[in-house]
Amino acid sequence: MFFRKKVKIYSQTETPRSKIKKNLVSLSYAILAALLIRSFFFEPFSIPSGSMYPNLKVGDYLFVSKYSYGFSKHSLPFSIPVIPNRLFYKEPLRGDIVVFKTPEDNKTDYIKRLIGLPGDKIYIKNNQIFINDVRVKSEKVNDSKYKSFDVDLIRESLDNVYYDVFEFKKSISFLNTNDFAEVKVPQDHFFVLGDNRDNSQDSRFVGFIPKANLVGRAEVVCVSFDTSIGSFLKFWTWYPALRKDRFFVSLRPKSN
């Protein structure tokens, strides 16, 4: 007697429902991968203001490393509070350009240069920064322009690194940015300044930055567009607005 083995035959054509399900699964994996990269490796940011000239310009698009100082709730989208405290913490270095949530509302991203570590005593006198009663070395490099303002391009040396900053040649009468009374940076806090010293909302105005508010370290400008020439919404202006000299510009301070 012969027995016939039953064989299941599958249709090679997918139903519309199975196609939708397959596409949704693929999309879910892509979104999950993007969230993981954004939360724990690198996150893209754009620069909307001039507080970090000459090193960061309006229209710069940069990557920030999320792992440099460890991870917290601010590593995640919308600061979802699922990470307790800060995991795998590494203290920032003086001279780093850091992204953080401003202590004014604990949700808006700011980017500034880190000047003071916990325990440091800091004051500014006649545009000279003093850390623990030692003057931060600075020298004029050149004359420059910021919008309609004449500025000095100043090179500062902090610990074993250096970077350039802007100082307005003429003081702003209603805003004293040339002097700042001595403060001591509390434990688990930092003191930051904008590189455009006379045009920056930094620790002189918003106070110390809590360790818990650190988001990451600025690493590199990938591409930059001059927003006075073009607009992201007008694709025909992209090439004229493209800053050809700002592809993959490192944002790490240079070593002395």
Order of alpha helices (4+ residues) and beta strands (2+ residues): alpha-beta-beta-beta-beta-beta-beta-beta-beta-beta-beta-beta-beta-alpha-beta-beta-alpha-beta-beta
